[in-house]
Amino acid sequence: MAQQFYYDDVDNTIHSMLHPEGAIFEGFNRNLIVYKNLHLPNQRWEYHSVTKQWTNISSGRAIDIKDDHFHEHQNILTKDIDDTPGQKWDVTYCDGSHHH
C-alpha cells in the first residue's frame, strides 16, 4: 500500500494510498515528495496515455527515474520531457476494494 497511488481527476493530484491527505509535490530541486494537499500548482499532474508520461501541469516537467532503472533508496524526480524509458509509466489499476 505504501507504493500505491491514485489520481484525482477533479483537482489533478496524485495521492498516496498510505497518506491520502497528501499529494505528490514537485519541489524546486525537482525531487518529489508526498506533502499535504494544498492544491498548489506544483501538485497538479496529468497523464499522457500515448507517451506514458506523468507531467506537472505548472512546470511542464515529467516524472522520471534516474538512470532509467529504479534502485532501492533512489529518489524519483522531474526532468524536462524526453523519450527515455525513465519517463515511461504504465498505469495499473488496483482492485475495486480501494475505491479509486
HELIX and SHEET records of a PDB file:
HELIX    1   1 PRO A   41  GLN A   43  5                                   3    
HELIX    2   2 LYS A   66  ASP A   68  5                                   3    
HELIX    3   3 PRO A   85  GLN A   87  5                                   3    
HELIX    4   4 GLY A   96  HIS A   98  5                                   3    
SHEET    1   A 2 PHE A   5  ASP A   8  0                                        
SHEET    2   A 2 THR A  13  SER A  16 -1                                        
SHEET    1   B 2 GLY A  22  GLU A  26  0                                        
SHEET    2   B 2 LEU A  32  LYS A  36 -1                                        
SHEET    1   C 2 TRP A  45  HIS A  48  0                                        
SHEET    2   C 2 GLN A  53  ASN A  56 -1                                        
SHEET    1   D 2 ALA A  62  ILE A  65  0                                        
SHEET    2   D 2 ILE A  76  LYS A  79 -1                                        
END                                                                             
